[in-house]
Amino acid sequence: MKLIAASCVALLLATTAASADTWSGAYGNTIVSTYDNGTVVKVYVEPNHSYTIKLPGGQMLSGTWADGGGQSCFTVTNPPPKPGATPTCFALKDYKVGDSFSGQDSNGGFHGVINAGR
């Protein structure tokens, strides 16, 4: 009986971990990303696996994000990416308000922080 209970708990934990949503802590919040050159952009991540980026001049970019292969990757779709463009990827993690991370995209290196609220 204990073996069955332990197996059920292990299965439940594995299912919960597999269904955890990487960016749920960013939903309804703002990722403020500061590039090495001082440029600041705001990123809004949505539960439907889309996101938007607000550039300093007010322009908006949009795209999709997906988890796979041990990473969470963001791909700009509007405007359409240039041929050979690659997504910006981060380690899989349960991101939440206050978390920070670094990355690199076609505009250079940046540091992002998840701030509460929009």
N, C-alpha and C positions, 0 to 999 in steps of 0.2 A: 504494500500500500504506500509506504514512504517513497519507494522508487517511482511509482506512478505519479505521486504528488510532485516530487522533485523534477520529473520529466515535464510535467505540465507547466511548472514555474519556469523552467529553462526555455520551453517553447514560447511562453508568453513574453519573456524578456527578449528573446531573439526577434519575435514579431514586432514588439514595441520599438526596438532599436532600428529595425529595418524600415519601419514606417515613419520614423522621426523625420521631420521636415527641416532640412539644413538651415533655411533662412527665416523660419517662423518668427524669430525674435526681431526681424527687420520689418515685418508686416506692420503698416501703420506708422512706421518710424522713418528716419532719414539717415542714410549713410552719407557722411561728409568725407569726401576724398580730397586730399591735398597732394598735388603733384610736386615733384622735386623742384620745379620751376616756380612754385607758389600758386599756381592755378588751383582753384577750389571748385569742385563740382558736387552736386547733390544727386544721390541715387535713391530711387524708390522701388523696392522689391515687392512683388505681389504674389499671393498664394497660387495664382494660376500659371506660375512659372514665366511670367513676363516681368519686365522692369523698364524704367525710364531714367534717363540721366538729364538733369537740368544743368546746362552750361552757364558760365558766368554772364553771357549776353542774353540769357533767357531762352536760347534755342533748346529744343528737346530732341534727344535721341531715344530710341526704344529698341528692345530686343527680347530675347528669351534666355532662360537659364535652365540648366539640367544637371543632375547629379549622375555620375557614372565613372567607372574606372578609378575610383578612389578620389575623385575631384568633383568640385562644383564649378561649372563653366558657364560664363556669360557670353552671349553672341549678339552683337548689334545687328538688327535687321532693317532698321529705318534710321538713316538712309541705308540703302543696300551696301554691304561691305565691299571693299575693293577685292579683286581676285587675289587669292592667297592669304587673305586676312585670317588670323587665328583667334579663337575665343580667349577670353581672360579667365584663368582658372585659379581656384583656391582649394586648400585642403578641406575635406569633408569635416564638418563640425556642426554642432548645434549652436549657431550664432545667436547672440542675444544683445540687448541694449548694454552699452559700455564696452563691448568687445572691439578690439582693433586688429587690423591685419594690413599686410603690405602686398603690393602686386606690381605688375608691369604690363602695360599695353602699348599700342602703337604711339601713344603720346608720351611715354616715359614711365618712370617709376612713381608710385603713389603710396600713401598711407591712408587707410580708411578707418573711420570710427562710427559705430552705430549709435546715434543719438535718439532719445525719446521724442516722439511726436513728429508731425509734419510741419 
